[in-house]
Amino acid sequence: MSEPTESPRPGEDDAPIQMTGPSFQTEPPPERDVRWVFLGPQGLRAGWSALLFIGIFFGLFFSMMAVVAELVRRGHTAGPASSPRAAALNEGISFLILVLTTWVISRVERKPLLAYGYQGRARGLRFVSGLVWGFVAISALVFGLDKLGYLAIDGRALGGEAVLHYALRWAAVFLLVAFFEESIMRGYLQFTLTRGMGFWWGAILLSFVFGFGHGHNPGESPVGLFAAGAIGLVFCLSLWYTGSLWWAVGFHAAWDWGESYFYGTADSGIVSQGHLLREHAVGAPLWSGGSTGPEGSVLVFPLLAVIVVLMVVWWGKRGEKPFAGMGWRGSSGPKREMQVRSTRG
């Protein structure tokens, strides 16, 4: 009989087990230094890019406003704040500053100046389509308020050459307004926040800022502020489907022109000098809009819902998705770098 072998004691003759093969190999975590906080796979991180844009814009803005304030102090005024001349000066300066800011940031990111919502196909068609939709939409709202007894048209306020004079001047002003507001709210910042947090999170945040920003207007109301934010989301929906801002710019300009000049109503509490028709609100401000204008009426929300449905029906079944995969999350990593294409129609 063979003698039993004695089991080795723990720690004796125990050779370490060598686990080899790809399933047991792990890569050490990448080293992160201070540059990681600021730089990602696509360059400067989205949050820092947005802050840089805002810093450049407001730096230029306050510098320019100091110059304007000095001109006003010396008596070089542009007239009442509600006049087309004063409005054109204010909006023109703001838009110029925005263009300069976007140009600087586009050089940093090595992209074309128009890369943030103004490239793509069918730009003219979308712009004209937006103009038509905008005027039809505000006309439908005014018509509904009139037929329900919440608004009364008192007749014409202008005649002769003044009709065309003010029509053209206000058209130029509201084009500047539309280009400025769409570019600053749904241009570079929207594209950058899409890269960082996803398209719709950025849209919700910027639409809230857009609505809140109307709070300084005289005669504005809570319904009007909420409506401005909701309209901002509608404009974001057009960007989501088309990849460009041309439709939103056209709609925005025509809506404001129809509201302020053609129908002569208040626009977020501001009544423009030199408007075609005279009107006055009737009844409870919740329904009539009161001093806020048609945007302050709760009837604006069913109208916006109809517009959204029409947009989904018209654009929703298109095969191309400009922001595909970035609805609720950003484009993190070099393989998911944002490539936005403007779609047809």
Secondary structure, DSSP 4 states (H G I P E B T S, - for coil): -PPPPPPPPTTSS-PPP---SGGG--PPPPP--HHHHHEETTEE-HHHHHHHHHHHHHHHHHHHHHHHHHHHHTT---S-TTSHHHHHHHHHHHHHHHHHHHHHHHHHHT--GGGTTS-SS-HHHHHHHHHHHHHHHHHHHHHHHHHTTSEEEEEES--THHHHHHHHHHHHHHHHHHHHHHHHHHTHHHHHHHHHH-HHHHHHHHHHHHHHGGGGSTT--HHHHHHHHHHHHHHHHHHHHHSSSHHHHHHHHHHHHIIIIIS---BTTBPPSS-SEEEEE-S-HHHH-GGG-GGGSTTHHHHHHHHHHHHHHHHTT-S--TTTT-SSS---SGGG-----PPP-
